[in-house]
Amino acid sequence: MNSKLNYYRSELKSKNVPKYKLIGITTELILNTSIFLKNEDIIPFLDAVYNLTYKEYIIKSRTMILARTARDIYKMENKEYESARKRLLDFVSIYLEKSAHINEMKNSSNNDFSKWMDGIKDGHN
């Protein structure tokens, strides 16, 4: 997924991103259950990036969330759209940084555990 996110980040860095790309990237993010485990986790994302809030019955279905969000992105004026693009770029960049940090911590803790286990094995030989 990180390679896709890197691609999305590079796409979002350009100034004239067509609306279909922003809608597609948003769709991929919303459908990804590793980013948004539960539908309720999507609520702060929509509010922070697009200033959108939906009623509870819409939040119960990801397809309904996507349909409404796509329609709302499509309706955006240029200035509002450009602000949303920048906020989405920030979201993707921050998510990539966090996931890289988590991976570093996992690798570090695995190495520490391996060293510890090797120490125990060496002591018993």
C-alpha positions as a Markdown table, in Angstrom:
| # | Residue | x | y | z |
|---|---|---|---|---|
| 1 | Met | 0.0 | 0.0 | 0.0 |
| 2 | Asn | 2.9 | 2.4 | 0.7 |
| 3 | Ser | 3.9 | 2.3 | -3.0 |
| 4 | Lys | 0.4 | 3.4 | -3.9 |
| 5 | Leu | 0.5 | 6.1 | -1.3 |
| 6 | Asn | 3.8 | 7.3 | -2.7 |
| 7 | Tyr | 2.3 | 7.5 | -6.1 |
| 8 | Tyr | -0.8 | 9.4 | -4.8 |
| 9 | Arg | 1.5 | 11.8 | -3.0 |
| 10 | Ser | 3.4 | 12.5 | -6.2 |
| 11 | Glu | 0.2 | 12.9 | -8.2 |
| 12 | Leu | -1.2 | 15.3 | -5.6 |
| 13 | Lys | 1.9 | 17.5 | -5.6 |
| 14 | Ser | 1.1 | 18.9 | -9.1 |
| 15 | Lys | -1.1 | 21.9 | -9.1 |
| 16 | Asn | -3.6 | 20.9 | -11.8 |
| 17 | Val | -4.9 | 17.6 | -10.6 |
| 18 | Pro | -8.0 | 16.6 | -12.5 |
| 19 | Lys | -11.1 | 16.0 | -10.3 |
| 20 | Tyr | -11.3 | 12.4 | -11.4 |
| 21 | Lys | -7.9 | 11.7 | -10.0 |
| 22 | Leu | -8.8 | 13.3 | -6.6 |
| 23 | Ile | -12.0 | 11.3 | -6.5 |
| 24 | Gly | -10.1 | 8.1 | -7.4 |
| 25 | Ile | -7.4 | 8.7 | -4.7 |
| 26 | Thr | -10.1 | 9.5 | -2.2 |
| 27 | Thr | -12.0 | 6.4 | -3.2 |
| 28 | Glu | -8.9 | 4.2 | -2.8 |
| 29 | Leu | -8.2 | 5.6 | 0.7 |
| 30 | Ile | -11.8 | 5.3 | 1.9 |
| 31 | Leu | -12.0 | 1.7 | 0.7 |
| 32 | Asn | -8.8 | 0.7 | 2.4 |
| 33 | Thr | -9.6 | -1.0 | 5.7 |
| 34 | Ser | -6.0 | -0.7 | 6.9 |
| 35 | Ile | -6.2 | 3.1 | 6.8 |
| 36 | Phe | -9.8 | 3.3 | 8.0 |
| 37 | Leu | -10.6 | 0.2 | 10.0 |
| 38 | Lys | -14.2 | 1.2 | 10.7 |
| 39 | Asn | -16.5 | 3.5 | 8.8 |
| 40 | Glu | -16.6 | 5.9 | 11.8 |
| 41 | Asp | -12.9 | 6.4 | 11.3 |
| 42 | Ile | -13.6 | 8.1 | 8.0 |
| 43 | Ile | -15.6 | 10.9 | 9.7 |
| 44 | Pro | -12.6 | 12.9 | 10.9 |
| 45 | Phe | -10.8 | 12.4 | 7.5 |
| 46 | Leu | -13.8 | 13.8 | 5.5 |
| 47 | Asp | -14.1 | 16.7 | 7.9 |
| 48 | Ala | -10.4 | 17.6 | 7.9 |
| 49 | Val | -9.8 | 17.2 | 4.2 |
| 50 | Tyr | -13.1 | 18.2 | 2.5 |
| 51 | Asn | -15.0 | 19.9 | 5.3 |
| 52 | Leu | -17.8 | 17.4 | 4.8 |
| 53 | Thr | -20.1 | 15.8 | 7.3 |
| 54 | Tyr | -22.8 | 13.2 | 6.6 |
| 55 | Lys | -25.7 | 11.8 | 8.4 |
| 56 | Glu | -25.3 | 8.6 | 10.3 |
| 57 | Tyr | -27.2 | 6.5 | 7.7 |
| 58 | Ile | -24.6 | 7.5 | 5.1 |
| 59 | Ile | -21.7 | 6.6 | 7.3 |
| 60 | Lys | -23.0 | 3.1 | 7.7 |
| 61 | Ser | -22.1 | 2.3 | 4.1 |
| 62 | Arg | -18.8 | 3.0 | 2.4 |
| 63 | Thr | -20.4 | 3.0 | -1.0 |
| 64 | Met | -22.8 | 5.7 | 0.1 |
| 65 | Ile | -19.9 | 7.7 | 1.6 |
| 66 | Leu | -18.0 | 7.4 | -1.7 |
| 67 | Ala | -21.0 | 8.4 | -3.8 |
| 68 | Arg | -21.7 | 11.5 | -1.7 |
| 69 | Thr | -18.0 | 12.5 | -1.5 |
| 70 | Ala | -17.5 | 12.1 | -5.2 |
| 71 | Arg | -20.5 | 14.3 | -5.9 |
| 72 | Asp | -19.3 | 16.9 | -3.4 |
| 73 | Ile | -15.8 | 16.9 | -4.9 |
| 74 | Tyr | -17.2 | 17.3 | -8.4 |
| 75 | Lys | -19.3 | 20.3 | -7.3 |
| 76 | Met | -16.3 | 22.1 | -5.7 |
| 77 | Glu | -15.2 | 25.5 | -7.0 |
| 78 | Asn | -11.6 | 25.9 | -8.0 |
| 79 | Lys | -10.3 | 27.6 | -4.9 |
| 80 | Glu | -12.1 | 25.2 | -2.6 |
| 81 | Tyr | -10.9 | 22.3 | -4.7 |
| 82 | Glu | -7.3 | 23.4 | -4.6 |
| 83 | Ser | -7.5 | 23.7 | -0.8 |
| 84 | Ala | -8.9 | 20.2 | -0.6 |
| 85 | Arg | -6.1 | 18.9 | -2.8 |
| 86 | Lys | -3.5 | 20.4 | -0.5 |
| 87 | Arg | -5.1 | 18.9 | 2.6 |
| 88 | Leu | -5.4 | 15.5 | 1.0 |
| 89 | Leu | -1.6 | 15.8 | 0.1 |
| 90 | Asp | -0.9 | 16.6 | 3.7 |
| 91 | Phe | -3.0 | 13.6 | 4.9 |
| 92 | Val | -1.2 | 11.2 | 2.6 |
| 93 | Ser | 2.2 | 12.6 | 3.5 |
| 94 | Ile | 1.5 | 12.4 | 7.3 |
| 95 | Tyr | 0.1 | 8.8 | 6.9 |
| 96 | Leu | 3.3 | 7.7 | 5.0 |
| 97 | Glu | 5.5 | 9.3 | 7.7 |
| 98 | Lys | 3.6 | 7.6 | 10.5 |
| 99 | Ser | 3.6 | 4.2 | 8.8 |
| 100 | Ala | 7.4 | 4.5 | 8.1 |
| 101 | His | 8.0 | 5.3 | 11.7 |
| 102 | Ile | 5.9 | 2.3 | 12.9 |
| 103 | Asn | 7.8 | 0.0 | 10.5 |
| 104 | Glu | 11.1 | 1.4 | 11.9 |
| 105 | Met | 9.9 | 0.7 | 15.4 |
| 106 | Lys | 8.8 | -2.8 | 14.5 |
| 107 | Asn | 12.1 | -3.6 | 12.9 |
| 108 | Ser | 14.0 | -2.2 | 15.8 |
| 109 | Ser | 12.0 | -4.2 | 18.4 |
| 110 | Asn | 12.3 | -7.3 | 16.3 |
| 111 | Asn | 16.1 | -6.9 | 16.2 |
| 112 | Asp | 16.2 | -6.2 | 20.0 |
| 113 | Phe | 14.1 | -9.3 | 20.6 |
| 114 | Ser | 16.3 | -11.4 | 18.3 |
| 115 | Lys | 19.5 | -10.2 | 20.1 |
| 116 | Trp | 17.9 | -11.0 | 23.4 |
| 117 | Met | 16.9 | -14.5 | 22.3 |
| 118 | Asp | 20.4 | -15.0 | 20.8 |
| 119 | Gly | 21.8 | -14.1 | 24.2 |
| 120 | Ile | 19.7 | -16.7 | 25.9 |
| 121 | Lys | 20.7 | -19.3 | 23.4 |
| 122 | Asp | 24.4 | -18.5 | 23.8 |
| 123 | Gly | 24.1 | -18.7 | 27.6 |
| 124 | His | 22.7 | -22.2 | 27.5 |
| 125 | Asn | 25.3 | -23.7 | 25.2 |
